[in-house]
């Protein structure tokens, strides 16, 4: 119920209170970060792509399991056919990597790959969240050198394939942030 009520309020205070409650629950349940992504997966796009709520869930220490959320965002974009989701993905990269150190290119690998792939297409869409184009946004995110604050226990992407570079859906090994076009 706390998670659902997070979306009911308009104010930052409302979101902060509900995020604080979820953080206290996370201390009791190490699976909460993945569960939140699972709940988002079965939510309508308005919830899974709600900019204010998602940013609130990403700071500080991220209540969302980042690599799982990355998979969800990439899947929701439907290979670039879902334009609102694609614009949200561009927003997420701009906000969570470039503007604020909430995550890294490594943790949003699938989203960045999708944006890059769509940006290379002829007639790539111009999105409000990427006014200079998707390829410029992806390149700008690759130039960022800051790291997010260390994640709290149970929220890091370790063990999900993000560090080893092998296995399905995880990040590539170090030095191979972007694979060649498929």
C-alpha positions, 0 to 999 in steps of 0.5 A, a space after each residue: 500500500 505504501 508503494 501505491 500511495 507513493 503515486 497518489 501525492 503531488 508534493 515532494 514531501 509526500 514522495 519523501 515520506 513514502 520513500 522513507 517508509 519504503 527504505 525502512 521496509 528495505 532494511 527488513 527485507 533485502 528483496 524489496 528492491 527487486 520486488 519494487 521493480 516487479 510491481 512496476 513491471 505489472 503497473 501501467 506505463 503511467 506508474 513505471 514511467 512517472 518521472 518524479 516517483 522514479 527519481 525519488 526511488 533512485 535517491 539516495 541509495 536506490 530503492 530500485 534494483 537498478 539493473 532490473 529496472 534497466 531491463 524493464 525500461 528497455 523492454 517498455 520502450 518496445 524497440 523504440 516504438 513506444 515513444 513516451 517510454 523512449 522519451 522517459 528513457 532519455 529523461 532517465 539517462 539525462 537525469 540519473 547519469 548526467 545531471 545527478 549521480 544516481 546511477 552509472 552507464 554500466 547500470 543502465 547499459 540496456 537502456 543506453 544500448 536501446 537509445 543508441 540503436 534507435 538514434 542510429 536509425 534514419 528518421 530517429 525521433 526527436 524527443 523533448 528529453 533529448 533535444 540534441 538527439 539520442 546519440 548525443 545524449 548517449 555520448 554525453 552520458 559516456 563522458 560522465 566520470 562521477 560515481 553515485 553514492 554507494 548503494 545501501 545494503 541490498 540495493 546494489 546490482 552486484 550478483 545480477 550480472 552487472 559486475 561480471 559481464 556474463 550471463 543474460 541481461 547484465 552489463 558487459 565486462 569493463 571497457 566494453 560499455 557499448 557493443 557494436 550495432 547488432 
